Amino acid sequence: MPRRFETDTKPTVYDVAAQAQVSIATVSRYFSAPEKLASGTRERVGRVVERLGYVQNSAARRLAGGATGTVALCLPDFGDEDPVLDLTPSDGSVPVLRRPADSAEDSDLYYSEILLGAEMESRRNARALTVLIDRDAALEERLSALDGQVDGMVVVAPALADERVEALGHRLPIVLVAARGGEPHVDSVRCDNAAGMHALTGHLIDDHGLRNVEFVAGPDDSPDSHSRFEGFRRALGERGLPVPEAPRWRGHFTRAGGADAGRALLEAGRLPDAVVCANDQMALGVLGVLNEAGVRVPDDVAITGFDDISAARWAHPALTTVRQPMLALGRAAMALLQQRITSPEGDSRLLTLPVQLVLRASCGCG
């Protein structure tokens, strides 16, 4: 069992188990039925308990048995700060907004679907779900306050940096969603990003003859964006086309970020044959800017996305994209977490869910 990271919090059952090189069930048995342990194991656990000053309380007993009945879902917060809450009551007038700023249309529906799937599976397993929306140090501080109160957690990238996931993974079961994966004691679930983008890019080149293809990437810390870019690069390379080392254009997985990329494409001069976006929100942002500029899609340039959010099918023209099972990602993550809570031993698992290519009018199909 891997060595624990040192923490400033009080020792937990996981600290004792890690340093004594036993399971948490064995630590629990040390307190509840020590006569059932081999003498050597009992003495080893006792020495660690004494050295750490560990005291078993009711929360720790519940945690050792996986019986809190509560799990956590950690989502990243991309906002710079909390908006001011305006509780001014309506006076009956209705303002008219002729060119409104992005609001609800710029929210990330991807996370909403994952949340819904996680809640569905939690309910099926008779578990309460605690949702935390924050990032890195702020999120870790809030998680520390839950120590002993949850049986495990699902973390959606990039809510926590890799090193923080590594540390927390020693303390309780964790399942990562849309992360790089590979941590030795943390389970992961993701969709087949590279295969989906490879298929979409190949379709543009092979079926439509579009050879000058540009990629609009998401945030640099997004494993999903990296995987989709690699699928894009592989499709180009297999067809003897120039392969970029890094994305030339980047948004932030938001419609506003896509709009910025669209304006930059227009300012660059000659448009490419196709713009391949790393998600639908950015593709819709690019599409809106090009429509306003009088660019004909797909006659002048094809636009594609990734995710297949509901807005993709109602866009003008309807958006060609890759459908990933967002609801299933949330459900699968919670199902893996439930399995890990009930069976904590064993190697970490990586589950990759399949995707589908959805052809619509924005690439010339449909």
C-alpha positions, 0 to 999 in steps of 0.5 A: 500500500503506498505511503501517505502524504503528510497532512496537517489534519488529524489522523484518520483511519486511512492514515493508520491503514496506510502506515500499518500496511493493512486495510481499513477493515483491519483497523476497524476490527482492531477496535471492535474485535481485536481477538480476531486479528493475528498477534503480529497484525494487532501489534503493528496496528497498535503501534501506529495508532499510538504513534499517530495519536489516532482516536476512533470516533463515531464518524471514523467508525462510519467511514471505516465501514463505508456507512456515512451514506453520503458521497461528494461531487466536485466540479470546477468553477470557472468564474473569477468571482461570485457575481453580486446577488441582486434581490431588487423586487420587480416594479412591473417594468420589463427592460428590452435588451437589443444586444444582450451580453452572454448569460445562461447561453454561456453556461457549461451544459456539459457539467450539468449533464454530469451532475444529473447523471451522478445524482441519478446513480447516487439516488439508485444506491440510496446515497446522499450527494454533496456538490462542491463547486470550486478549484484547487486550494479553495476546494481542498479546504472545503473537502477537509471540512468534510473529512469523515463525513463522506464515503468517497468523491467524484472529481471532475477535471480540472477541479483539482490539480494532479498532486492534490488528487494524489494526496486525497486518493490516499485518504478516501476513494476517488473517481476522476472524470475527464482526467488524464488518469494513471494515478495508481490508486484512483479510478477514472472514467472518460469518453474516447475523445481522441477517437471521436475527434479523429473520426470527425476530422477524417470525415471533413477531409475524406468526405468533403475534401476540406484540407485546410483545417484549423483547430480551436482548443479549450483551456490548456489544463483540460485533458479533454482538449489535449486528447481531442487535439491529438485525435485531430493531429493524428487524422491530419498526419495519416493523410499527409497534411501538415500537423501543427505542434500546438493549437493556433487558436484557443477558447475557454470551452465557452461560447464567449471564448469561441466568439473571440476565436471567431473574430481572430480568425476573421482578422487573420484574413483568409478563412480555412476550409473548416474550423474544428472546435474542441467543444460545442459551446466554442463552435456556437460562438465561432458560428455566431460571429461568422454568421454576423459577418456574412460568412456562409456556413458551410459554403465558405467554411465548415464548423464542427464541435464536440459534446452534442449539447441540445443547442447544437441541433437548433443552431443555424445551420445545425452543428456537426459534432461528436456526441459524448455520453455526458449523462453516462459519465456522471452515472459511470463515475458514481457506479465506480465509486460505489464499487470502490467503497464496497471493495476498496482493494484492487488495482485502479481502473480506467473506463473509456466510454464510446462516442458517436459522430453526428453529421449535420448541416454545418459541415455540408451534411444533413 
